[in-house]
Amino acid sequence: MIEMNEIRQMSDKDLTERIVVERESYKKLRFNHTISGLETPTILKIKKRDIARLLTENTLRSKASSISTND
C-alpha cells in the first residue's frame, strides 16, 4: 500500500510513471486472478485504491497548476 506522504513527495514525472506501472501491475494481477485465482484476492482491491490515490494526487497537482497560471 502506498502512503499519501510518499505520493506527495514524488515529482510529477515520477508520479506519472508510477501510475503507468501500477496500472500494468493491476492488469496483470486481474488476468492472473481470472485464469488461476490469487492466494489473496484482496490485493486487487489494494492495487485499485493505490491507483486511485495516485490519480487523485495527479488531479490535484494539475488543478493547482492551472489555477496558478490563471492568476
N, C-alpha and C positions, 0 to 999 in steps of 0.2 A: 504494500500500500504506500502510496506517495503522500507525504505530508504537504500541507499548503505552504509551510515555511520554505520547504525545499523548492517548491514550484515558484514561489515569489522571488527566490534568489537566482533563478535561471535567466539567462539572457533571452532575447526574443528569438534568436536563431536556435538556441538550444531547446527552447520551448516548442518551436515548430518541428524540429527534428524528433523530439520525444513524442509528440502527438502521432507522427507517422509511424514510429517504431511501435508504440503501444497499440495502434490500430491494427498493424500487421500481426502483432502477437495475439491480439484478441481474435482476429480472423482464424489464425492457425489453431488456437485453443478451441474455438467453436467447431471447426471442422473435425478436429480430433475427438471432441466430445460426441459429435454426431456419428462418427464411424465406430469408435470403440468405447466411448464413455471415459470420463475422467474419474480419478480417485476422489477428488474433491471438486464437485461442480460449482461450489460457491466461489471458486477462483474466477469464474466468468463474471459474476456479479461484482467482484472486487475490481477486475480489469475495467469493466464498463464504468464504474464510478471514478476510477483513476483518469480515464479518458475524459469524462465529464468535468473533472476538476481542472485538467489541463486546458480544455476548451473554454471553460469559464474564465480562467486567468487570461487566456489569449484574447477573449472578447473584451474583458475589462481594460486590457492594455490598448487595444485598438480604439475603443471608445475614448479613453483618456487622451490618446494622441490626437484624435480628431477634434476633441474639444479644445485642446491647447493650440492647435493650428488654426482654429476658427476665431480665436480671440484676437 
